[in-house]
Amino acid sequence: MVMGVVKFLKKDNLARWAKALSEQHRVLVPKAAGEAVEFGPFDEAEAIVLETQATTPPKKAIFPQTETLLCFEYEKDAEHPEQQSVKVRETLPEERTIILGCRPCGARGFLVFDPVFSGDQVADPYYRARREQTLIVSLACKSPANTCFCNWVGSDPGDASGSDVLMTPISGGFLLEAVTDRGEGLLESAETEEPSQEQIAEAQEVRDEAARELAPAPDISDVPEKLLALFDNNEFWEEMAAKCISCGACTYLCPTCYCFNISDEYAGLKGKRIRTWDNCMSSLFTLEASGHNPRETKAKRLRNRVGHKFCYYPNLHDRAVACCGCGRCIKSCPVAVDIREIVLSAKESVDEESVSS
């Protein structure tokens, strides 16, 4: 149990609380978008959808799919046309944001980003600015889907890691528990009230029951070494990638994928430097100007994707897995590629080779 400052929010007061928070912040909530559920600005006229996991993760709030890093303009010298100077203007984000209603796995996704974009040696000023100006109110899962596997990566449906406030659905509303000092400030609202001990106990039971609903997690502590052993096993990776169509849905919907591309767009003497998400499952991802592609097959690209999450990243960052177990890549894959099956197959394949040798 978190047990910082604790408040109770009636279900009918959720929209009022979001409106109160939006007076000083941009509040992003899960909303219906056709048949999907996506995070967007709070609007009193649109329902907040909390009954199901959002189709897309909340990572756009801190790591936008497209963002302008800087603007530039060339100026020519009238007396010396061959000479020109350039003025550069950074566009650092300043907007204060609250993500309201993401699942704990979505909040934990940013913990994978932090060592990469906000480390001691290298820090991305755009990511760091948004991260510092964003608060996360996550919603504990009451009933995990069969594609959820957060317990595989050392978490559970009520894990508050990465959140500022943890919401737990209980009878008549939500128990709100502050996880950080910044989160405490969000609970100082006229819409919240003091909870009873029964409500606090009910919230703990909701989280415990959700954890029990998950299938038992296998031990994947040896997976980094198993994946390295399979690096040159082309037959294994071709089998794993056989049905993949390289659409990239797994990458774009992943809370922990952070690959990007940078391009300059010009309009006369003015231009912008733009960062956009990239997709490691695309054949263009590693295509070099020479025409050579070190990952020319989808098998090699899948090897890189799985290897990064369960081997390369853990080996760089104290064995932390670059996967939060949200299951979106499984749920939204049009051909049912299941990353859990690949991880288990890697364990079993290496074990069988060891026995046979």
C-alpha atoms as one frame of an Amber mdcrd trajectory, in Angstrom:
protein
   0.000   0.000   0.000   1.214   3.492  -0.888  -0.294   5.401   2.047   0.831
   8.977   1.656  -1.951  11.564   1.724  -5.143   9.612   0.999  -8.465  10.971
  -0.260 -11.748   9.613  -1.584 -13.248  10.902  -4.829 -16.857  10.133  -5.657
 -17.338   8.806  -9.163 -19.741  11.633  -9.959 -17.064  14.163  -8.986 -14.392
  12.847 -11.370 -15.188  15.325 -14.145 -15.414  18.183 -11.635 -11.998  17.263
 -10.270 -10.545  17.126 -13.789 -12.059  20.534 -14.533 -10.571  21.988 -11.341
  -7.147  20.614 -12.275  -7.468  21.994 -15.812  -7.602  25.553 -14.495  -3.821
  25.454 -14.042  -2.758  22.501 -16.183  -3.342  20.837 -19.500  -5.200  17.715
 -18.389  -4.999  14.693 -20.669  -7.579  11.938 -20.163  -8.502   8.739 -22.025
 -11.375   9.485 -24.425 -13.220   7.599 -27.146 -11.768   8.123 -30.615 -13.929
   6.055 -32.921 -13.476   2.464 -31.776 -10.233   3.320 -30.004  -9.479   5.072
 -26.710  -6.779   7.746 -26.847  -5.454  10.423 -24.511  -6.611  13.934 -25.290
  -7.348  17.251 -23.563 -10.125  17.107 -20.978 -13.443  18.376 -22.264 -16.568
  18.525 -20.121 -18.632  17.441 -23.119 -16.642  14.220 -23.588 -16.683  11.236
 -21.248 -13.504  10.082 -19.494 -13.116   6.401 -20.395 -11.648   4.422 -17.509
 -13.370   1.072 -17.958 -10.775  -0.256 -20.374  -7.080   0.218 -21.010  -6.472
   3.007 -23.520  -5.561   1.817 -27.012  -2.581   4.153 -27.055  -0.161   4.758
 -24.181   0.250   8.187 -22.547   3.827   8.665 -23.783   2.853  11.383 -26.297
   2.409  13.755 -23.366   6.138  13.720 -22.627   7.555  12.293 -25.859   5.346
  13.698 -28.678   4.976  11.750 -31.891   6.040  14.906 -33.741   7.715  17.926
 -32.160   9.636  20.973 -33.318  13.055  21.094 -31.671  14.094  24.457 -33.057
  13.384  27.046 -35.725  16.047  28.612 -37.903  16.318  31.398 -40.459  19.111
  32.257 -42.875  19.993  35.899 -43.490  22.010  37.001 -46.524  24.423  39.924
 -46.557  23.211  42.399 -49.203  26.732  43.533 -49.972  28.177  40.005 -49.951
  25.455  37.642 -51.239  27.765  34.648 -50.922  27.821  35.167 -47.157  24.940
  34.310 -44.904  24.275  33.855 -41.229  21.729  31.743 -39.442  19.543  32.546
 -36.442  18.428  29.612 -34.305  15.572  29.675 -31.815  14.906  26.775 -29.478
  11.316  25.784 -28.774  11.504  24.308 -25.291   8.099  23.205 -23.946   6.622
  25.169 -21.062   3.131  23.702 -20.677   2.226  22.146 -17.310   0.462  18.834
 -17.846  -1.435  16.223 -15.866  -1.996  12.731 -17.273  -5.175  11.507 -15.606
  -6.372   7.915 -15.833  -3.500   6.045 -17.456  -2.765   2.559 -16.178   0.251
   1.976 -13.908   2.091   0.284 -16.780   1.788   3.489 -18.813   3.272   5.508
 -15.975   6.118   3.026 -15.539   6.929   3.363 -19.225   8.523   6.728 -18.496
  10.886   5.046 -16.039  12.383   3.295 -19.072  12.765   6.642 -20.858  14.408
   8.443 -17.934  17.903   6.859 -18.026  18.040   7.409 -21.797  16.721  10.973
 -22.069  17.388  12.374 -18.613  20.570  10.686 -17.425  23.550  12.186 -15.640
  25.812  12.131 -18.697  23.321  12.884 -21.465  20.056  14.778 -21.037  17.504
  15.703 -23.687  16.263  19.202 -22.715  12.901  18.730 -24.454  12.121  15.451
 -22.736  13.423  16.690 -19.376  11.313  19.865 -19.539   8.118  17.929 -20.208
   8.964  15.271 -17.649   9.502  17.855 -14.926   6.290  19.690 -15.836   4.078
  16.590 -16.019   2.256  14.877 -13.183   0.784  11.403 -13.560  -2.419  10.172
 -11.935  -2.616   6.469 -12.732  -5.568   4.127 -12.306  -4.913   0.734 -10.737
  -6.216  -2.120 -12.880  -9.264  -3.818 -11.433  -9.394  -6.683 -13.932  -6.284
  -7.224 -16.113  -6.780  -8.441 -19.675  -5.415 -11.801 -20.808  -2.742  -9.916
 -22.758  -1.397  -8.214 -19.627   1.870  -9.538 -18.185   3.212  -6.783 -15.931
   4.103  -9.409 -13.314   6.675 -10.807 -15.755   8.705  -7.606 -15.474   8.555
  -7.245 -11.705   5.388  -5.193 -11.396   1.685  -5.639 -10.633  -1.672  -4.033
 -11.571  -1.479  -1.574  -8.669   2.196  -0.623  -8.897   2.575   3.095  -8.151
   6.125   3.367  -9.551   6.341   6.345 -11.866   3.042   7.821 -10.679   2.414
  10.933  -8.597  -1.043   9.759  -7.524  -2.512   6.260  -7.619  -6.274   5.934
  -8.126  -7.964   2.697  -7.154 -11.588   2.058  -8.197 -13.768   1.153  -5.211
 -17.465   1.257  -4.405 -18.906   4.646  -5.352 -15.668   6.175  -6.589 -11.900
   6.100  -6.239  -9.345   6.017  -3.465  -6.613   8.555  -4.285  -3.180   7.992
  -2.741  -0.341  10.487  -3.136   2.901   8.856  -4.199   5.059  11.995  -4.451
   5.090  15.416  -2.818   3.840  16.919  -6.081   1.004  14.436  -6.066  -0.131
  15.595  -2.644  -0.897  19.014  -4.089  -3.357  17.510  -6.562  -5.428  16.038
  -3.743  -6.043  19.412  -2.113  -9.355  19.876  -3.867 -12.922  20.576  -2.801
 -14.003  17.541  -4.828 -12.120  15.082  -2.589 -12.929  14.001   0.950 -11.420
  11.957   3.760 -11.749   8.182   3.250 -12.907   5.615   5.774 -10.771   2.692
   6.889 -13.199   0.410   5.066 -12.549   2.250   1.802  -8.784   2.026   2.306
  -9.076  -1.714   2.959 -11.306  -2.176  -0.083  -8.745  -0.472  -2.325  -6.024
  -2.822  -1.118  -8.254  -5.812  -1.791  -9.036  -4.569  -5.309  -5.308  -4.393
  -6.073  -4.594  -7.754  -4.471  -7.406  -9.434  -6.407  -6.179  -7.962  -9.689
  -2.709  -9.348  -9.004  -4.188 -12.776  -8.327  -5.980 -12.736 -11.685  -2.698
 -12.609 -13.599  -1.264 -15.909 -14.768   1.869 -16.942 -12.841   4.988 -15.218
 -14.151   7.959 -17.248 -15.382  11.475 -16.483 -14.247  12.993 -14.343 -17.011
  16.123 -13.297 -15.114  18.254 -15.417 -17.450  16.645 -14.135 -20.666  19.355
 -11.522 -21.448  21.977 -14.274 -21.619  19.641 -16.578 -23.570  18.956 -13.918
 -26.186  22.657 -13.215 -26.619  23.242 -16.915 -27.166  20.616 -16.855 -29.929
  21.937 -13.739 -31.655  23.371 -15.622 -34.639  20.657 -18.283 -34.743  18.937
 -17.104 -37.927  16.666 -20.139 -38.026  15.190 -19.256 -34.635  14.514 -15.621
 -35.530  13.073 -16.476 -38.928  10.629 -18.808 -37.221   9.657 -16.155 -34.668
   9.164 -13.519 -37.405   7.426 -15.749 -39.942   3.983 -14.192 -39.565   5.113
 -10.613 -38.828   4.093  -8.136 -41.539   6.374  -5.306 -40.329   3.455  -2.907
 -39.819   5.045  -1.334 -36.737   1.874  -1.327 -34.621   3.807  -2.945 -31.768
   6.307  -0.095 -31.782   3.927   2.838 -32.122   1.639   1.515 -29.363   4.459
   0.641 -26.960   4.866   2.798 -23.815   8.611   2.101 -23.726   9.728   2.455
 -27.369  11.677   5.675 -27.891  13.428   5.499 -31.289  13.136   8.687 -33.318
  14.187  10.406 -36.527  15.227  14.051 -36.997  14.676  16.023 -40.198  14.885
  19.646 -41.324  11.961  21.141 -43.231  12.532  24.308 -45.243  10.264  27.062
 -46.574  12.517  29.542 -48.357  15.150  30.811 -45.937  13.203  29.610 -42.901
  12.925  26.137 -41.506  12.252  23.829 -38.591  14.101  20.884 -37.122  11.529
  18.224 -36.351  11.728  15.034 -34.310   9.311  12.207 -35.101   8.872   8.691
 -33.781  10.615   6.006 -35.779   9.874   2.298 -36.070  12.604  -0.328 -35.720
  10.406  -2.890 -37.497  10.518  -0.827 -40.695  12.980  -1.839 -43.415  13.958
   1.834 -43.722  15.010   2.122 -40.093  18.627   1.063 -40.627  18.903   1.677
 -44.372  22.165   3.530 -44.995  22.822   6.141 -47.679  25.122   3.648 -49.395
  22.172   1.307 -49.898  23.454  -1.201 -47.331  21.026  -2.328 -44.648  22.502
  -4.254 -41.682  18.996  -5.464 -40.775  17.593  -6.203 -44.196  15.187  -8.928
 -43.028  12.239  -8.747 -40.651  13.827 -11.580 -38.638  16.824  -9.382 -37.841
  14.564  -6.445 -37.037  12.464  -8.536 -34.664  15.661  -9.828 -33.071  16.677
  -6.227 -32.416  13.285  -5.249 -30.977  13.066  -8.194 -28.574  16.774  -8.065
 -27.823  16.656  -4.394 -26.920  13.795  -4.823 -24.469  14.945  -7.994 -22.760
  18.723  -8.001 -23.236  20.546  -4.852 -24.368  18.621  -2.380 -22.220  18.782
  -4.573 -19.070  22.515  -5.017 -19.532  22.953  -1.240 -19.719  20.539  -0.255
 -16.948  20.931  -2.524 -13.934  18.851  -5.403 -15.334  15.735  -3.253 -15.729
  13.567  -4.659 -18.538  12.509  -2.170 -21.231   8.971  -3.534 -21.241   6.131
  -2.698 -18.861   3.962  -5.718 -19.725   0.970  -3.671 -20.898   0.212  -6.177
 -23.679  -0.660  -3.609 -26.349   1.772  -5.157 -28.830  -0.063  -8.465 -28.403
  -3.590  -7.085 -28.389  -3.179  -4.862 -31.452  -0.946  -7.067 -33.603  -2.962
  -7.938 -36.747  -1.256 -11.332 -37.051  -1.049 -12.244 -33.335   2.702 -12.048
 -32.762   3.100 -12.546 -29.013   6.296 -11.229 -27.430   5.723 -13.502 -24.431
   5.944 -16.552 -26.689   9.202 -15.265 -28.193  10.762 -14.752 -24.762   9.721
 -18.220 -23.576  10.851 -19.797 -26.841  14.260 -18.191 -26.373  14.545 -19.706
 -22.892  13.450 -23.137 -24.079  15.523 -23.126 -27.241  18.781 -22.400 -25.462
  17.961 -24.939 -22.732  17.308 -27.649 -25.335  20.554 -26.829 -27.165  22.463
 -27.096 -23.898  20.936 -30.506 -23.169  21.555 -31.864 -26.663  25.179 -30.723
 -26.665
